[in-house]
Amino acid sequence: MLCMVWLITQGVKTQQTALAGKLRNERKAAITDLRNKTQSDLDRWLIENSWERGEALSDYITRLQNAGISSCIVHDITGHPVFPLPRTRRPSSPLPMAWQQAYRLEMAGQLAAAARLYDEAQLVSRTPQNRAEAIRGQIRCLLSAGQKNEARKWLEGELRSPGIHGIRDRAGNLFEADMLLLLVRTAGWVEGENRRLRIKQLQKLVENRTIQMPSIQRVFLAKQLKLMDSTIDFPWVDFEALSLQLLPDQALGRNTELTYNPALDLWFTSSPNRKTRFFVSTEWLTKWLKKTVEQCDIPDGVATFLPPGHREPAELSLAVGGNMPGWRINYKPDPGMTMDNLVTQSVLKYIATGTVVIALMLGFSLILIRTLRRRMVLTELRNDLLANVSHELKTPLTSTRAMVETLLDMDRPNPTKTREYLEIISRENQRLSRLVENFLTFSRLESGKYHVGYSVVSASDVLADAEALVATRIPLNKCTFHVRDDSGDALTSVDSSLIVTALLNLIENAYKYSESEKWIELAAIQRDNTVCFEVADHGVGLTSQEMTKIFKRYYRVDQRLAKTSGCGIGLSIVDLATKVHKGTVTVESEQNKGSRFIIALPKEDV
């Protein structure tokens, strides 16, 4: 046993070291897989979201918006920004002298004179751009002078002119878009359906990405339209407005590393082809990284990404590297799943296993000892049985032989004496026959070789058969014997001779263990779905401990062993006979007051 305890202790220590190393390696391998997946997923995302030749810029921007990023800056192959589209000042011819004089008059507040000179300037302008500048000045003066109807006519006229399309002012803004906004922005100018049509026209112009409109003008017009009509929605406004805000500080670079801008709380990185710089919020990046973690199998814990400069205690920490310099993956086990806890749990399991093994060994030892003791007791009981059998066989044989020799030695046999001896010899032969018959019945029942001849009989018939044979077992002149039939002609399927044998054994025992008052009752009673046969006496009774052992093989009540004849198999025959009939046998007893044995058998339906 001590050797077993030592082996278990050494095994626990070895397992503790091995399990700690195994857990550490498994968790490190899982975090390494997560790191590799993160690097490959980010590289793939950058490649998949790069702008390649053949994809329309407007479709590309829409695709990035749908991806959920905050904004982007897109350059062409030469490095010039194409989104957001900056204003481009275009070379233009000198403005006419009339325009310059008109402008000075406008600044001086002489609006009517300025309007006339602007009109002259548009007539003599050599380029559409100069003409547009002159018309804009004229409309501006008319509005300032309160001549709204006149200004409206000019606006409507210019917007109907096909020559206005594509004209840009000196700052690069579309002249047509400015005129449309000027027409519809002030209440009362254009009413009803006409105003709605002009708003629709301006909205269509703003949404048309094939027109090279500077982003600053497009965003401004979109916001103005939103103020005029709340039902109009431009989902890209914030996206493009943020790109305008970021453009002055962003130069196209080769760096694809994820970098943080604390002022805007944005992360940015570039596509591998250097054309696009992506800007994502911390929230978007957190969700993207969380999705990556969910696609990996992290054992018994949680993996989190820590940005550069952040540190938290963790069981394992691994640098991400690649396009995420400074980032780390931290692994924290679930509550109760720390390495120390798991190792301790494993150790406890091995200790528990060892304890169970030791307990089983002790248990088997106890079972073995108990089995040996039971076998010793059984051997002792069998020896007692053999001694009793020898005694039970020897006594009548000796008695019979003595009487036979006495009769043989008599020269002149006395008839009276001879008859007395012959009666004694007959009784001893009957006793021997019953003893042999009981042994044969017991042996066949115990080995399962007894052939049970079932037949449907009434309880009254069984009772009558037993009553008829009672005189062969006990002297009726020395006891009070009663028979009571309350069965109501109930039927049962039994081997009648076997049940009668069991009842006779009970009656014989009742006689043996009754002292001065030998009162015995044999009864048949119908109870619910059973037929009961009862044998009651006013004998010495049984203790509660004796009642638990009374039906065991070869058992005899010790304090009465010397007084009564028998081998201890009578009640065993009763128990076996009842069981083969799927019945039960029970005993009710009170010491010094008597006992009642009850055989309950299944009732047979008519």
Secondary structure, 3 states (H helix, E strand, C coil): CHHHHHHHHHHHHHHHHHHHHHHHHHHHHHHHHHHHHHHHHHHHHHHHCCCCCCCCHHHHHHHHHHCCCCEEEEECCCCCEEECCCCCCCCCCCCCHHHHHHHHHHHCCCHHHHHHHHHHHHHHCCCHHHHHHHHHHHHHHHHHCCCHHHHHHHHHHHHHCHHHCCCECCCCCEHHHHHHHHHHCCCCCCCHHHHHHHHHHHHHHHHCCCCCCCHHHHHHHHHHHHHHCCCCCCCCHHHHHHHHHHHHHCCCCCCCCCEEECCCCEEEEECCCCCEEEEEEHHHHHHHHHHHHHCCCCCCEEEEEECCCCCCCCCEEEEEECCEEEEEEEEEECCCCCHHHHHHHHHHHHHHHHHHHHHHHHHHHHHHHHHHHHHHHHHHHHHHHHHHHHHHHHHHHHHHHHHHHHHHHCCCCCHHHHHHHHHHHHHHHHHHHHHHHHHHHHHHHHHCCCCCCCEEEEHHHHHHHHHHHHHHCCCHHHCEEEEEEECCCCEEEECHHHHHHHHHHHHHHHHHCCCCCCEEEEEEEEECCEEEEEEEECCCCCCHHHHHHCCCCCCCCHHHCCCCCCCCCHHHHHHHHHHHCCCEEEEEEECCCEEEEEEEEECECC
